[in-house]
Amino acid sequence: MLSRLSRPRALALCALPVLALLGTAALAPLPFTVAQPGVTADVLGKDRGKPVITITGAETRPTDGQLRMTTIVATGPTADIRIGNVLDGWFRTDRAVMPRDSVYPTGGSEQEIEKHNLNDMKQSQNVAVDAALNQLKREPGSMRVTVDLGDIGGPSAGLFLSLGIIDKLDGDGRGGGLTGGRTIAGTGTISADGKVGAVGGVSMKTQAAHRDGATVFLVPKAECREAEAERSDGLRLIPVTTLSGAVDALKALEQGGKVPSC
């Protein structure tokens, strides 16, 4: 014999599986990574007591201001991320929740990923040197350029390493520097022919830049919208697509010319 359930009882029975799923989700680790603003480093100066850029075999010029490359700090590939962490990250402007695969596409252990990121940084440093010397039309064999950013990994400092080399060797080409005495921050990969690539985590990097005194932020043009999302008051965004465009924008900023904006 069948009997009809009352509406409250039927709703209660239907809710049980949903509550069970929510309870399981609350306890199960999720495939996400939580990121936050990381350190910045002035490529014209020192990092942990060592010059970031050292040039031998060529005359260099004194620099003023700062060119600060930016980073994010993310939870590791094996970190236990729960739904509470995800919800907290979604409701905070100084946190970003990203799919783990987008941050750690290569997989592997933390040690393997760290090694991969350091290799990426090393390759990025070499390419940054080539891009800067190509921009200045100087022969690569005419000098020795070394870069030391300690244990910072990944390719996203490429643009700023190239700008730092250019500033040390040539400045604005008219006796002045590229910064105009400002603290300028930013991010972007670089190719040997001077193309600037997107990097990810830009909204976190703008916060790190503002925290460390930057008033200008160079951002890959494709990531302007993300940079605008959490831009702090007083931080000017300048979109760039090439190394030469970044140099021209910094010169225009100092000389009162037309500067691109997001």
NORRAKA-V300088 format. One record per residue. N is the residue number from 1. RES is the residue in one small letter. D_LAST is the distance of its C-alpha to the last C-alpha in whole Angstrom. Layout:
n: {N;N}
res: {RES;RES}
d_last: {D_LAST;D_LAST}
This chain:
n: {1;2;3;4;5;6;7;8;9;10;11;12;13;14;15;16;17;18;19;20;21;22;23;24;25;26;27;28;29;30;31;32;33;34;35;36;37;38;39;40;41;42;43;44;45;46;47;48;49;50;51;52;53;54;55;56;57;58;59;60;61;62;63;64;65;66;67;68;69;70;71;72;73;74;75;76;77;78;79;80;81;82;83;84;85;86;87;88;89;90;91;92;93;94;95;96;97;98;99;100;101;102;103;104;105;106;107;108;109;110;111;112;113;114;115;116;117;118;119;120;121;122;123;124;125;126;127;128;129;130;131;132;133;134;135;136;137;138;139;140;141;142;143;144;145;146;147;148;149;150;151;152;153;154;155;156;157;158;159;160;161;162;163;164;165;166;167;168;169;170;171;172;173;174;175;176;177;178;179;180;181;182;183;184;185;186;187;188;189;190;191;192;193;194;195;196;197;198;199;200;201;202;203;204;205;206;207;208;209;210;211;212;213;214;215;216;217;218;219;220;221;222;223;224;225;226;227;228;229;230;231;232;233;234;235;236;237;238;239;240;241;242;243;244;245;246;247;248;249;250;251;252;253;254;255;256;257;258;259;260;261;262}
res: {m;l;s;r;l;s;r;p;r;a;l;a;l;c;a;l;p;v;l;a;l;l;g;t;a;a;l;a;p;l;p;f;t;v;a;q;p;g;v;t;a;d;v;l;g;k;d;r;g;k;p;v;i;t;i;t;g;a;e;t;r;p;t;d;g;q;l;r;m;t;t;i;v;a;t;g;p;t;a;d;i;r;i;g;n;v;l;d;g;w;f;r;t;d;r;a;v;m;p;r;d;s;v;y;p;t;g;g;s;e;q;e;i;e;k;h;n;l;n;d;m;k;q;s;q;n;v;a;v;d;a;a;l;n;q;l;k;r;e;p;g;s;m;r;v;t;v;d;l;g;d;i;g;g;p;s;a;g;l;f;l;s;l;g;i;i;d;k;l;d;g;d;g;r;g;g;g;l;t;g;g;r;t;i;a;g;t;g;t;i;s;a;d;g;k;v;g;a;v;g;g;v;s;m;k;t;q;a;a;h;r;d;g;a;t;v;f;l;v;p;k;a;e;c;r;e;a;e;a;e;r;s;d;g;l;r;l;i;p;v;t;t;l;s;g;a;v;d;a;l;k;a;l;e;q;g;g;k;v;p;s;c}
d_last: {70;66;65;62;60;59;55;54;56;54;51;52;53;50;47;49;48;44;45;46;43;41;43;43;39;39;42;40;38;34;32;29;28;26;24;23;21;23;24;22;24;24;24;26;28;31;30;33;35;35;32;29;30;33;34;37;39;37;36;33;32;31;28;26;23;22;20;20;19;19;21;22;25;26;30;32;33;36;35;37;34;35;34;34;32;29;30;29;26;24;25;24;20;21;23;21;24;24;26;28;28;25;25;29;29;32;34;37;38;36;38;37;33;33;35;32;29;31;32;28;27;30;29;26;27;29;27;25;28;28;24;25;28;27;24;27;30;32;35;34;38;38;37;36;33;33;30;31;29;32;32;28;27;25;23;20;21;21;18;19;23;22;20;23;26;24;24;28;29;28;25;23;26;28;29;26;24;20;20;21;23;20;19;16;15;14;15;15;18;20;22;25;24;20;18;16;16;15;17;16;17;13;14;17;16;13;17;19;17;17;21;22;20;17;15;12;11;10;9;10;7;10;9;6;8;10;9;8;11;13;11;14;14;14;12;9;6;6;6;10;12;15;17;18;14;14;17;16;13;15;18;16;15;18;20;18;16;13;10;7;4;0}
